[in-house]
C-alpha cells in the first residue's frame, strides 16, 4: 500500500550490487574520501570488504592505474554512495522512485 520496499535478502548488499555492469562507489572512512570502481566485494555480510580499481583515496589519485587496487572495510565507513552504470537495471528502480516524488 505504501510502496515501501523491503529486502528479502539477508544482506542489503545483495540487493544493491549489479553483477552485470560496473558500479562506482564513493565513501568516507574516518573523514577520508575514497572512490573507485568495484573490483570485488565480499558477500554474505552487512559490511563487506571491497576492492576498488581505478580509485582515488584522499590525495592519492590512482584512477589511471591498471595494476593496483585498494581494499577497504566498509564497516568503518561514515557513508557510502553507489553510482550505477547508466545501462544498469538498478537505474529503472531509482527512476521510478524519482518520478513518483511528492
DRENBAVO-410356 format. One line per 10 residues: number of its first residue (from 0); their letters; for each residue x negated, y negated, z of C-alpha. Coordinates in steps of 0.25 Angstrom, whole numbers. Layout:
N
NUM> A> X Y Z ~ ... .
***
This chain:
102
0> XXXXXXXXXX> 0 0 0 ~ -11 -10 4 ~ -21 -5 -7 ~ -31 -3 4 ~ -42 7 -1 ~ -47 17 8 ~ -58 27 4 ~ -56 42 4 ~ -71 44 5 ~ -79 46 17 .
10> XXXXXXXXXX> -89 35 13 ~ -85 22 7 ~ -98 22 -2 ~ -91 34 -9 ~ -81 24 -14 ~ -90 13 -17 ~ -100 20 -25 ~ -99 20 -40 ~ -107 32 -45 ~ -105 29 -60 .
20> XXXXXXXXXX> -110 14 -61 ~ -121 6 -54 ~ -118 0 -40 ~ -125 -12 -35 ~ -126 -15 -20 ~ -129 -28 -13 ~ -131 -26 2 ~ -137 -34 14 ~ -145 -26 24 ~ -150 -33 36 .
30> XXXXXXXXXX> -148 -46 29 ~ -156 -42 17 ~ -149 -41 3 ~ -151 -28 -5 ~ -145 -25 -19 ~ -146 -16 -30 ~ -140 -4 -38 ~ -136 8 -30 ~ -146 19 -34 ~ -142 30 -24 .
40> XXXXXXXXXX> -132 29 -12 ~ -132 39 0 ~ -118 45 1 ~ -110 51 12 ~ -112 39 21 ~ -105 26 25 ~ -118 18 24 ~ -127 24 13 ~ -141 23 9 ~ -142 17 -4 .
50> XXXXXXXXXX> -154 15 -14 ~ -153 3 -23 ~ -160 1 -36 ~ -163 -12 -43 ~ -162 -18 -30 ~ -165 -32 -23 ~ -168 -31 -8 ~ -169 -44 -1 ~ -180 -51 -9 ~ -185 -39 -16 .
60> XXXXXXXXXX> -180 -38 -30 ~ -181 -24 -36 ~ -170 -26 -45 ~ -179 -23 -57 ~ -185 -11 -51 ~ -184 3 -58 ~ -191 11 -48 ~ -187 7 -34 ~ -174 8 -25 ~ -171 3 -11 .
70> XXXXXXXXXX> -164 11 -1 ~ -154 5 9 ~ -146 9 20 ~ -133 3 18 ~ -128 6 33 ~ -137 -7 36 ~ -130 -16 26 ~ -124 -29 30 ~ -115 -28 18 ~ -115 -21 5 .
80> XXXXXXXXXX> -109 -25 -9 ~ -107 -15 -20 ~ -107 -21 -34 ~ -101 -11 -45 ~ -105 -10 -59 ~ -95 -17 -68 ~ -90 -4 -74 ~ -88 3 -61 ~ -75 9 -58 ~ -76 3 -44 .
90> XXXXXXXXXX> -74 -11 -51 ~ -60 -7 -54 ~ -56 -5 -40 ~ -63 -19 -36 ~ -56 -26 -48 ~ -42 -20 -43 ~ -45 -26 -29 ~ -49 -39 -34 ~ -37 -41 -43 ~ -28 -38 -32 .
100> XX> -33 -48 -23 ~ -23 -56 -15 .
***
